[in-house]
Amino acid sequence: MGRLVEEAEPLLDLLRESPDGASQALRDELETLIRTTRAAAARLEIDLEGPSPDLSHRVRAWSAAWWTRILDCRPEHLKGLGEVDPIDADRIAPEIDEIAGHLARLQRLAGE
């Protein structure tokens, strides 16, 4: 829960400072989420300011999320956005695979 609040608060600050006047409903909902999370943590006696999760766990979670996002960039997944030029597909796929491989290795190493 601490990470949720830790990541939500800067987003709320950005929304408040948004030059395009981000919607009040969006700001209100994010504020409600933060308040609700803090209240739930208090009721459950969870210290939101306590030690952050194990760094290995954070690396695993981060790399797993990006591994999924990167694989969504493979040419066969991009076809929903329109036809991918075969020459571009041949250039894109190995780059995506290399990045995905590094992310998978990070996940594995962080799990040891």
A tleap script that builds the chain and sets N, CA, C and O, in Angstrom:
source leaprc.protein.ff14SB
mol = sequence {
  NMET GLY ARG LEU VAL GLU GLU ALA GLU PRO
  LEU LEU ASP LEU LEU ARG GLU SER PRO ASP
  GLY ALA SER GLN ALA LEU ARG ASP GLU LEU
  GLU THR LEU ILE ARG THR THR ARG ALA ALA
  ALA ALA ARG LEU GLU ILE ASP LEU GLU GLY
  PRO SER PRO ASP LEU SER HIE ARG VAL ARG
  ALA TRP SER ALA ALA TRP TRP THR ARG ILE
  LEU ASP CYS ARG PRO GLU HIE LEU LYS GLY
  LEU GLY GLU VAL ASP PRO ILE ASP ALA ASP
  ARG ILE ALA PRO GLU ILE ASP GLU ILE ALA
  GLY HIE LEU ALA ARG LEU GLN ARG LEU ALA
  GLY CGLU
}
set mol.1.N position { 0.809 -1.202 0.000 }
set mol.1.CA position { 0.000 0.000 0.000 }
set mol.1.C position { 0.850 1.262 0.000 }
set mol.1.O position { 0.473 2.287 -0.569 }
set mol.2.N position { 1.983 1.167 0.638 }
set mol.2.CA position { 2.856 2.332 0.703 }
set mol.2.C position { 3.332 2.776 -0.665 }
set mol.2.O position { 3.421 3.972 -0.943 }
set mol.3.N position { 3.640 1.809 -1.520 }
set mol.3.CA position { 4.092 2.144 -2.871 }
set mol.3.C position { 2.969 2.809 -3.667 }
set mol.3.O position { 3.221 3.717 -4.459 }
set mol.4.N position { 1.734 2.359 -3.456 }
set mol.4.CA position { 0.600 2.949 -4.163 }
set mol.4.C position { 0.502 4.433 -3.836 }
set mol.4.O position { 0.377 5.267 -4.732 }
set mol.5.N position { 0.558 4.754 -2.558 }
set mol.5.CA position { 0.487 6.157 -2.135 }
set mol.5.C position { 1.727 6.904 -2.605 }
set mol.5.O position { 1.637 8.035 -3.083 }
set mol.6.N position { 2.879 6.268 -2.469 }
set mol.6.CA position { 4.145 6.898 -2.857 }
set mol.6.C position { 4.153 7.272 -4.338 }
set mol.6.O position { 4.708 8.305 -4.712 }
set mol.7.N position { 3.547 6.449 -5.173 }
set mol.7.CA position { 3.516 6.734 -6.607 }
set mol.7.C position { 2.337 7.628 -6.984 }
set mol.7.O position { 2.417 8.367 -7.965 }
set mol.8.N position { 1.248 7.573 -6.223 }
set mol.8.CA position { 0.056 8.360 -6.550 }
set mol.8.C position { 0.227 9.833 -6.201 }
set mol.8.O position { -0.273 10.696 -6.923 }
set mol.9.N position { 0.915 10.133 -5.122 }
set mol.9.CA position { 1.034 11.525 -4.694 }
set mol.9.C position { 1.740 12.409 -5.732 }
set mol.9.O position { 1.258 13.509 -6.002 }
set mol.10.N position { 2.862 11.974 -6.323 }
set mol.10.CA position { 3.459 12.818 -7.362 }
set mol.10.C position { 2.549 12.983 -8.585 }
set mol.10.O position { 2.553 14.035 -9.224 }
set mol.11.N position { 1.772 11.945 -8.907 }
set mol.11.CA position { 0.821 12.072 -10.011 }
set mol.11.C position { -0.219 13.144 -9.701 }
set mol.11.O position { -0.588 13.943 -10.561 }
set mol.12.N position { -0.675 13.143 -8.471 }
set mol.12.CA position { -1.656 14.151 -8.061 }
set mol.12.C position { -1.049 15.549 -8.167 }
set mol.12.O position { -1.706 16.481 -8.631 }
set mol.13.N position { 0.198 15.690 -7.738 }
set mol.13.CA position { 0.872 16.992 -7.862 }
set mol.13.C position { 0.954 17.425 -9.325 }
set mol.13.O position { 0.714 18.590 -9.642 }
set mol.14.N position { 1.290 16.496 -10.210 }
set mol.14.CA position { 1.364 16.812 -11.637 }
set mol.14.C position { 0.000 17.222 -12.184 }
set mol.14.O position { -0.102 18.149 -12.988 }
set mol.15.N position { -1.040 16.529 -11.746 }
set mol.15.CA position { -2.391 16.884 -12.194 }
set mol.15.C position { -2.785 18.274 -11.710 }
set mol.15.O position { -3.436 19.032 -12.430 }
set mol.16.N position { -2.390 18.596 -10.501 }
set mol.16.CA position { -2.717 19.925 -9.962 }
set mol.16.C position { -2.003 21.028 -10.734 }
set mol.16.O position { -2.529 22.132 -10.879 }
set mol.17.N position { -0.801 20.727 -11.231 }
set mol.17.CA position { 0.011 21.718 -11.946 }
set mol.17.C position { -0.206 21.663 -13.451 }
set mol.17.O position { 0.397 22.445 -14.186 }
set mol.18.N position { -1.043 20.767 -13.917 }
set mol.18.CA position { -1.235 20.535 -15.343 }
set mol.18.C position { -1.648 21.808 -16.076 }
set mol.18.O position { -2.646 22.438 -15.726 }
set mol.19.N position { -0.871 22.185 -17.100 }
set mol.19.CA position { -1.218 23.393 -17.856 }
set mol.19.C position { -2.488 23.212 -18.689 }
set mol.19.O position { -3.132 24.197 -19.052 }
set mol.20.N position { -2.852 21.975 -18.992 }
set mol.20.CA position { -4.056 21.760 -19.801 }
set mol.20.C position { -5.295 21.605 -18.933 }
set mol.20.O position { -6.361 21.236 -19.424 }
set mol.21.N position { -5.154 21.886 -17.651 }
set mol.21.CA position { -6.306 21.843 -16.760 }
set mol.21.C position { -6.913 20.461 -16.657 }
set mol.21.O position { -8.094 20.265 -16.942 }
set mol.22.N position { -6.095 19.506 -16.246 }
set mol.22.CA position { -6.584 18.130 -16.106 }
set mol.22.C position { -7.907 18.128 -15.356 }
set mol.22.O position { -8.142 18.957 -14.476 }
set mol.23.N position { -8.740 17.210 -15.708 }
set mol.23.CA position { -10.105 17.201 -15.176 }
set mol.23.C position { -10.144 17.142 -13.658 }
set mol.23.O position { -9.374 16.425 -13.019 }
set mol.24.N position { -11.056 17.911 -13.107 }
set mol.24.CA position { -11.251 17.930 -11.656 }
set mol.24.C position { -11.672 16.553 -11.176 }
set mol.24.O position { -11.281 16.131 -10.088 }
set mol.25.N position { -12.463 15.848 -11.971 }
set mol.25.CA position { -12.919 14.503 -11.590 }
set mol.25.C position { -11.736 13.561 -11.438 }
set mol.25.O position { -11.721 12.726 -10.535 }
set mol.26.N position { -10.750 13.687 -12.309 }
set mol.26.CA position { -9.549 12.850 -12.225 }
set mol.26.C position { -8.770 13.162 -10.957 }
set mol.26.O position { -8.337 12.250 -10.252 }
set mol.27.N position { -8.591 14.434 -10.667 }
set mol.27.CA position { -7.890 14.829 -9.436 }
set mol.27.C position { -8.653 14.358 -8.206 }
set mol.27.O position { -8.061 13.832 -7.264 }
set mol.28.N position { -9.967 14.549 -8.219 }
set mol.28.CA position { -10.781 14.131 -7.071 }
set mol.28.C position { -10.669 12.627 -6.830 }
set mol.28.O position { -10.537 12.184 -5.690 }
set mol.29.N position { -10.721 11.852 -7.901 }
set mol.29.CA position { -10.657 10.395 -7.751 }
set mol.29.C position { -9.296 9.962 -7.219 }
set mol.29.O position { -9.218 9.064 -6.380 }
set mol.30.N position { -8.224 10.589 -7.697 }
set mol.30.CA position { -6.895 10.246 -7.199 }
set mol.30.C position { -6.753 10.642 -5.732 }
set mol.30.O position { -6.166 9.895 -4.949 }
set mol.31.N position { -7.272 11.788 -5.353 }
set mol.31.CA position { -7.250 12.195 -3.942 }
set mol.31.C position { -8.033 11.207 -3.081 }
set mol.31.O position { -7.598 10.856 -1.984 }
set mol.32.N position { -9.175 10.763 -3.572 }
set mol.32.CA position { -9.990 9.791 -2.840 }
set mol.32.C position { -9.234 8.473 -2.687 }
set mol.32.O position { -9.257 7.862 -1.618 }
set mol.33.N position { -8.574 8.040 -3.738 }
set mol.33.CA position { -7.778 6.815 -3.671 }
set mol.33.C position { -6.702 6.922 -2.598 }
set mol.33.O position { -6.522 5.997 -1.806 }
set mol.34.N position { -5.995 8.028 -2.567 }
set mol.34.CA position { -4.932 8.223 -1.575 }
set mol.34.C position { -5.509 8.229 -0.162 }
set mol.34.O position { -4.985 7.558 0.727 }
set mol.35.N position { -6.595 8.989 0.047 }
set mol.35.CA position { -7.233 9.031 1.372 }
set mol.35.C position { -7.725 7.645 1.790 }
set mol.35.O position { -7.520 7.233 2.932 }
set mol.36.N position { -8.370 6.928 0.876 }
set mol.36.CA position { -8.902 5.599 1.177 }
set mol.36.C position { -7.785 4.630 1.526 }
set mol.36.O position { -7.916 3.830 2.453 }
set mol.37.N position { -6.696 4.701 0.789 }
set mol.37.CA position { -5.559 3.815 1.050 }
set mol.37.C position { -4.937 4.120 2.398 }
set mol.37.O position { -4.620 3.208 3.162 }
set mol.38.N position { -4.763 5.400 2.692 }
set mol.38.CA position { -4.202 5.777 3.996 }
set mol.38.C position { -5.118 5.317 5.138 }
set mol.38.O position { -4.636 4.816 6.154 }
set mol.39.N position { -6.431 5.483 4.974 }
set mol.39.CA position { -7.378 5.064 6.015 }
set mol.39.C position { -7.356 3.545 6.195 }
set mol.39.O position { -7.377 3.054 7.323 }
set mol.40.N position { -7.315 2.812 5.101 }
set mol.40.CA position { -7.270 1.352 5.190 }
set mol.40.C position { -5.988 0.908 5.881 }
set mol.40.O position { -6.008 -0.004 6.708 }
set mol.41.N position { -4.881 1.546 5.546 }
set mol.41.CA position { -3.610 1.199 6.185 }
set mol.41.C position { -3.672 1.469 7.688 }
set mol.41.O position { -3.169 0.676 8.483 }
set mol.42.N position { -4.285 2.578 8.074 }
set mol.42.CA position { -4.412 2.898 9.500 }
set mol.42.C position { -5.262 1.848 10.216 }
set mol.42.O position { -4.903 1.385 11.299 }
set mol.43.N position { -6.399 1.470 9.602 }
set mol.43.CA position { -7.265 0.461 10.218 }
set mol.43.C position { -6.561 -0.890 10.321 }
set mol.43.O position { -6.762 -1.631 11.284 }
set mol.44.N position { -5.744 -1.201 9.333 }
set mol.44.CA position { -5.034 -2.483 9.323 }
set mol.44.C position { -3.691 -2.420 10.044 }
set mol.44.O position { -2.954 -3.404 10.115 }
set mol.45.N position { -3.390 -1.221 10.581 }
set mol.45.CA position { -2.136 -0.992 11.297 }
set mol.45.C position { -0.919 -1.291 10.426 }
set mol.45.O position { 0.031 -1.944 10.857 }
set mol.46.N position { -0.974 -0.801 9.199 }
set mol.46.CA position { 0.138 -0.941 8.258 }
set mol.46.C position { 0.878 0.387 8.213 }
set mol.46.O position { 0.275 1.440 8.002 }
set mol.47.N position { 2.171 0.328 8.410 }
set mol.47.CA position { 3.005 1.527 8.381 }
set mol.47.C position { 3.365 1.835 6.931 }
set mol.47.O position { 4.212 1.162 6.342 }
set mol.48.N position { 2.719 2.857 6.354 }
set mol.48.CA position { 2.995 3.221 4.968 }
set mol.48.C position { 4.386 3.809 4.788 }
set mol.48.O position { 4.924 3.812 3.681 }
set mol.49.N position { 4.956 4.297 5.853 }
set mol.49.CA position { 6.279 4.896 5.778 }
set mol.49.C position { 7.368 3.894 6.154 }
set mol.49.O position { 8.544 4.247 6.228 }
set mol.50.N position { 6.978 2.663 6.388 }
set mol.50.CA position { 7.924 1.626 6.793 }
set mol.50.C position { 8.928 1.307 5.700 }
set mol.50.O position { 8.933 1.938 4.643 }
set mol.51.N position { 9.768 0.332 5.962 }
set mol.51.CA position { 10.790 -0.009 4.978 }
set mol.51.C position { 10.156 -0.417 3.648 }
set mol.51.O position { 9.119 -1.079 3.608 }
set mol.52.N position { 10.802 -0.009 2.583 }
set mol.52.CA position { 10.282 -0.373 1.263 }
set mol.52.C position { 10.518 -1.858 1.015 }
set mol.52.O position { 11.383 -2.474 1.639 }
set mol.53.N position { 9.746 -2.420 0.105 }
set mol.53.CA position { 9.899 -3.848 -0.168 }
set mol.53.C position { 11.313 -4.179 -0.614 }
set mol.53.O position { 12.054 -3.323 -1.097 }
set mol.54.N position { 11.652 -5.395 -0.445 }
set mol.54.CA position { 12.932 -5.931 -0.880 }
set mol.54.C position { 13.240 -5.447 -2.299 }
set mol.54.O position { 12.389 -5.526 -3.184 }
set mol.55.N position { 14.455 -4.948 -2.508 }
set mol.55.CA position { 14.822 -4.422 -3.825 }
set mol.55.C position { 14.733 -5.481 -4.906 }
set mol.55.O position { 14.356 -5.174 -6.037 }
set mol.56.N position { 15.071 -6.711 -4.587 }
set mol.56.CA position { 14.961 -7.778 -5.579 }
set mol.56.C position { 13.513 -7.948 -6.019 }
set mol.56.O position { 13.231 -8.159 -7.199 }
set mol.57.N position { 12.602 -7.855 -5.061 }
set mol.57.CA position { 11.181 -7.963 -5.387 }
set mol.57.C position { 10.770 -6.814 -6.309 }
set mol.57.O position { 10.032 -7.022 -7.272 }
set mol.58.N position { 11.239 -5.623 -6.018 }
set mol.58.CA position { 10.895 -4.465 -6.848 }
set mol.58.C position { 11.442 -4.620 -8.258 }
set mol.58.O position { 10.757 -4.289 -9.225 }
set mol.59.N position { 12.678 -5.124 -8.389 }
set mol.59.CA position { 13.261 -5.339 -9.716 }
set mol.59.C position { 12.454 -6.390 -10.477 }
set mol.59.O position { 12.182 -6.226 -11.666 }
set mol.60.N position { 12.072 -7.473 -9.787 }
set mol.60.CA position { 11.269 -8.519 -10.437 }
set mol.60.C position { 9.945 -7.954 -10.931 }
set mol.60.O position { 9.551 -8.201 -12.070 }
set mol.61.N position { 9.264 -7.205 -10.088 }
set mol.61.CA position { 7.960 -6.653 -10.463 }
set mol.61.C position { 8.102 -5.664 -11.622 }
set mol.61.O position { 7.317 -5.695 -12.570 }
set mol.62.N position { 9.086 -4.804 -11.541 }
set mol.62.CA position { 9.315 -3.806 -12.589 }
set mol.62.C position { 9.660 -4.478 -13.908 }
set mol.62.O position { 9.091 -4.141 -14.946 }
set mol.63.N position { 10.584 -5.422 -13.873 }
set mol.63.CA position { 11.000 -6.069 -15.115 }
set mol.63.C position { 9.878 -6.932 -15.699 }
set mol.63.O position { 9.756 -7.039 -16.919 }
set mol.64.N position { 9.066 -7.541 -14.847 }
set mol.64.CA position { 7.941 -8.342 -15.346 }
set mol.64.C position { 6.928 -7.447 -16.062 }
set mol.64.O position { 6.411 -7.812 -17.119 }
set mol.65.N position { 6.650 -6.287 -15.490 }
set mol.65.CA position { 5.696 -5.371 -16.119 }
set mol.65.C position { 6.230 -4.889 -17.471 }
set mol.65.O position { 5.490 -4.843 -18.454 }
set mol.66.N position { 7.506 -4.533 -17.515 }
set mol.66.CA position { 8.073 -4.051 -18.776 }
set mol.66.C position { 8.263 -5.173 -19.785 }
set mol.66.O position { 8.163 -4.933 -20.988 }
set mol.67.N position { 8.532 -6.377 -19.333 }
set mol.67.CA position { 8.662 -7.519 -20.246 }
set mol.67.C position { 7.350 -7.689 -21.015 }
set mol.67.O position { 7.357 -7.898 -22.228 }
set mol.68.N position { 6.229 -7.598 -20.301 }
set mol.68.CA position { 4.923 -7.720 -20.943 }
set mol.68.C position { 4.700 -6.578 -21.929 }
set mol.68.O position { 4.237 -6.806 -23.047 }
set mol.69.N position { 5.022 -5.361 -21.527 }
set mol.69.CA position { 4.822 -4.207 -22.413 }
set mol.69.C position { 5.694 -4.303 -23.658 }
set mol.69.O position { 5.241 -4.004 -24.763 }
set mol.70.N position { 6.938 -4.717 -23.480 }
set mol.70.CA position { 7.859 -4.825 -24.610 }
set mol.70.C position { 7.371 -5.879 -25.590 }
set mol.70.O position { 7.395 -5.656 -26.800 }
set mol.71.N position { 6.928 -7.026 -25.084 }
set mol.71.CA position { 6.441 -8.068 -25.986 }
set mol.71.C position { 5.221 -7.601 -26.771 }
set mol.71.O position { 4.987 -8.069 -27.885 }
set mol.72.N position { 4.450 -6.695 -26.207 }
set mol.72.CA position { 3.311 -6.135 -26.942 }
set mol.72.C position { 3.757 -5.283 -28.126 }
set mol.72.O position { 2.936 -4.923 -28.971 }
set mol.73.N position { 5.032 -4.959 -28.197 }
set mol.73.CA position { 5.574 -4.170 -29.310 }
set mol.73.C position { 6.071 -5.047 -30.459 }
set mol.73.O position { 6.518 -4.529 -31.482 }
set mol.74.N position { 5.997 -6.356 -30.300 }
set mol.74.CA position { 6.412 -7.243 -31.386 }
set mol.74.C position { 5.506 -7.001 -32.592 }
set mol.74.O position { 4.319 -6.717 -32.433 }
set mol.75.N position { 6.066 -7.113 -33.798 }
set mol.75.CA position { 5.291 -6.801 -35.013 }
set mol.75.C position { 3.951 -7.531 -35.102 }
set mol.75.O position { 2.964 -6.950 -35.553 }
set mol.76.N position { 3.903 -8.776 -34.686 }
set mol.76.CA position { 2.635 -9.510 -34.795 }
set mol.76.C position { 1.554 -8.941 -33.881 }
set mol.76.O position { 0.364 -9.136 -34.128 }
set mol.77.N position { 1.967 -8.234 -32.820 }
set mol.77.CA position { 0.998 -7.620 -31.915 }
set mol.77.C position { 0.585 -6.228 -32.400 }
set mol.77.O position { -0.460 -5.708 -32.010 }
set mol.78.N position { 1.414 -5.642 -33.248 }
set mol.78.CA position { 1.122 -4.298 -33.745 }
set mol.78.C position { 0.126 -4.313 -34.894 }
set mol.78.O position { -0.389 -3.260 -35.270 }
set mol.79.N position { -0.156 -5.475 -35.457 }
set mol.79.CA position { -1.044 -5.555 -36.617 }
set mol.79.C position { -2.440 -5.029 -36.320 }
set mol.79.O position { -3.154 -4.614 -37.233 }
set mol.80.N position { -2.833 -5.044 -35.053 }
set mol.80.CA position { -4.132 -4.474 -34.697 }
set mol.80.C position { -4.195 -2.978 -34.967 }
set mol.80.O position { -5.276 -2.397 -35.064 }
set mol.81.N position { -3.028 -2.363 -35.085 }
set mol.81.CA position { -2.960 -0.928 -35.365 }
set mol.81.C position { -2.840 -0.652 -36.860 }
set mol.81.O position { -2.813 0.499 -37.294 }
set mol.82.N position { -2.770 -1.724 -37.634 }
set mol.82.CA position { -2.581 -1.600 -39.083 }
set mol.82.C position { -1.472 -2.541 -39.521 }
set mol.82.O position { -0.749 -3.100 -38.696 }
set mol.83.N position { -1.350 -2.706 -40.820 }
set mol.83.CA position { -0.351 -3.632 -41.352 }
set mol.83.C position { 1.062 -3.105 -41.072 }
set mol.83.O position { 1.344 -1.920 -41.249 }
set mol.84.N position { 1.930 -4.000 -40.637 }
set mol.84.CA position { 3.328 -3.659 -40.379 }
set mol.84.C position { 4.134 -4.051 -41.601 }
set mol.84.O position { 4.061 -5.188 -42.068 }
set mol.85.N position { 4.894 -3.115 -42.111 }
set mol.85.CA position { 5.743 -3.393 -43.274 }
set mol.85.C position { 6.673 -4.557 -42.941 }
set mol.85.O position { 7.315 -4.533 -41.891 }
set mol.86.N position { 6.766 -5.575 -43.800 }
set mol.86.CA position { 7.611 -6.742 -43.515 }
set mol.86.C position { 9.074 -6.392 -43.259 }
set mol.86.O position { 9.735 -7.030 -42.439 }
set mol.87.N position { 9.571 -5.394 -43.950 }
set mol.87.CA position { 10.971 -4.987 -43.737 }
set mol.87.C position { 11.120 -4.391 -42.343 }
set mol.87.O position { 12.081 -4.685 -41.633 }
set mol.88.N position { 10.170 -3.558 -41.959 }
set mol.88.CA position { 10.201 -2.986 -40.606 }
set mol.88.C position { 10.045 -4.087 -39.555 }
set mol.88.O position { 10.717 -4.069 -38.524 }
set mol.89.N position { 9.161 -5.036 -39.820 }
set mol.89.CA position { 8.952 -6.143 -38.877 }
set mol.89.C position { 10.245 -6.919 -38.677 }
set mol.89.O position { 10.577 -7.297 -37.553 }
set mol.90.N position { 10.967 -7.155 -39.749 }
set mol.90.CA position { 12.243 -7.878 -39.646 }
set mol.90.C position { 13.275 -7.094 -38.850 }
set mol.90.O position { 14.148 -7.686 -38.214 }
set mol.91.N position { 13.185 -5.776 -38.879 }
set mol.91.CA position { 14.114 -4.937 -38.115 }
set mol.91.C position { 13.677 -4.813 -36.656 }
set mol.91.O position { 14.514 -4.799 -35.753 }
set mol.92.N position { 12.374 -4.723 -36.430 }
set mol.92.CA position { 11.849 -4.489 -35.083 }
set mol.92.C position { 11.958 -5.723 -34.195 }
set mol.92.O position { 12.404 -5.629 -33.051 }
set mol.93.N position { 11.555 -6.867 -34.710 }
set mol.93.CA position { 11.455 -8.082 -33.894 }
set mol.93.C position { 12.737 -8.425 -33.133 }
set mol.93.O position { 12.666 -8.684 -31.931 }
set mol.94.N position { 13.919 -8.437 -33.786 }
set mol.94.CA position { 15.124 -8.796 -33.022 }
set mol.94.C position { 15.456 -7.803 -31.911 }
set mol.94.O position { 15.959 -8.187 -30.855 }
set mol.95.N position { 15.172 -6.525 -32.157 }
set mol.95.CA position { 15.444 -5.510 -31.132 }
set mol.95.C position { 14.536 -5.732 -29.923 }
set mol.95.O position { 14.986 -5.684 -28.779 }
set mol.96.N position { 13.262 -5.973 -30.190 }
set mol.96.CA position { 12.299 -6.229 -29.116 }
set mol.96.C position { 12.688 -7.491 -28.357 }
set mol.96.O position { 12.652 -7.518 -27.127 }
set mol.97.N position { 13.060 -8.537 -29.094 }
set mol.97.CA position { 13.451 -9.797 -28.458 }
set mol.97.C position { 14.675 -9.621 -27.562 }
set mol.97.O position { 14.756 -10.215 -26.487 }
set mol.98.N position { 15.627 -8.800 -28.012 }
set mol.98.CA position { 16.829 -8.575 -27.196 }
set mol.98.C position { 16.472 -7.858 -25.893 }
set mol.98.O position { 16.932 -8.239 -24.816 }
set mol.99.N position { 15.651 -6.823 -26.006 }
set mol.99.CA position { 15.242 -6.094 -24.806 }
set mol.99.C position { 14.456 -7.010 -23.873 }
set mol.99.O position { 14.691 -7.018 -22.665 }
set mol.100.N position { 13.520 -7.783 -24.433 }
set mol.100.CA position { 12.723 -8.716 -23.624 }
set mol.100.C position { 13.622 -9.735 -22.937 }
set mol.100.O position { 13.377 -10.113 -21.792 }
set mol.101.N position { 14.662 -10.179 -23.635 }
set mol.101.CA position { 15.603 -11.130 -23.047 }
set mol.101.C position { 16.323 -10.545 -21.842 }
set mol.101.O position { 16.504 -11.224 -20.831 }
set mol.102.N position { 16.730 -9.295 -21.947 }
set mol.102.CA position { 17.389 -8.645 -20.801 }
set mol.102.C position { 16.432 -8.519 -19.620 }
set mol.102.O position { 16.815 -8.747 -18.473 }
set mol.103.N position { 15.197 -8.158 -19.909 }
set mol.103.CA position { 14.204 -8.042 -18.834 }
set mol.103.C position { 13.940 -9.401 -18.189 }
set mol.103.O position { 13.801 -9.492 -16.970 }
set mol.104.N position { 13.870 -10.445 -18.993 }
set mol.104.CA position { 13.660 -11.796 -18.432 }
set mol.104.C position { 14.845 -12.218 -17.564 }
set mol.104.O position { 14.659 -12.833 -16.514 }
set mol.105.N position { 16.055 -11.890 -17.996 }
set mol.105.CA position { 17.246 -12.216 -17.186 }
set mol.105.C position { 17.232 -11.443 -15.865 }
set mol.105.O position { 17.595 -11.977 -14.817 }
set mol.106.N position { 16.807 -10.174 -15.931 }
set mol.106.CA position { 16.689 -9.394 -14.692 }
set mol.106.C position { 15.716 -10.076 -13.724 }
set mol.106.O position { 15.997 -10.198 -12.532 }
set mol.107.N position { 14.568 -10.519 -14.252 }
set mol.107.CA position { 13.593 -11.202 -13.410 }
set mol.107.C position { 14.207 -12.439 -12.767 }
set mol.107.O position { 14.049 -12.681 -11.570 }
set mol.108.N position { 14.909 -13.216 -13.585 }
set mol.108.CA position { 15.507 -14.458 -13.074 }
set mol.108.C position { 16.584 -14.146 -12.024 }
set mol.108.O position { 16.611 -14.762 -10.959 }
set mol.109.N position { 17.466 -13.191 -12.329 }
set mol.109.CA position { 18.536 -12.856 -11.378 }
set mol.109.C position { 17.985 -12.288 -10.074 }
set mol.109.O position { 18.506 -12.577 -8.997 }
set mol.110.N position { 16.934 -11.481 -10.173 }
set mol.110.CA position { 16.334 -10.889 -8.974 }
set mol.110.C position { 15.614 -11.941 -8.134 }
set mol.110.O position { 15.376 -11.739 -6.943 }
set mol.111.N position { 15.272 -13.060 -8.759 }
set mol.111.CA position { 14.578 -14.125 -8.042 }
set mol.111.C position { 15.509 -15.066 -7.311 }
set mol.111.O position { 15.056 -15.897 -6.523 }
set mol.112.N position { 16.800 -14.949 -7.558 }
set mol.112.CA position { 17.772 -15.853 -6.926 }
set mol.112.C position { 18.084 -15.451 -5.513 }
set mol.112.O position { 18.882 -16.109 -4.846 }
savepdb mol mol.pdb
quit
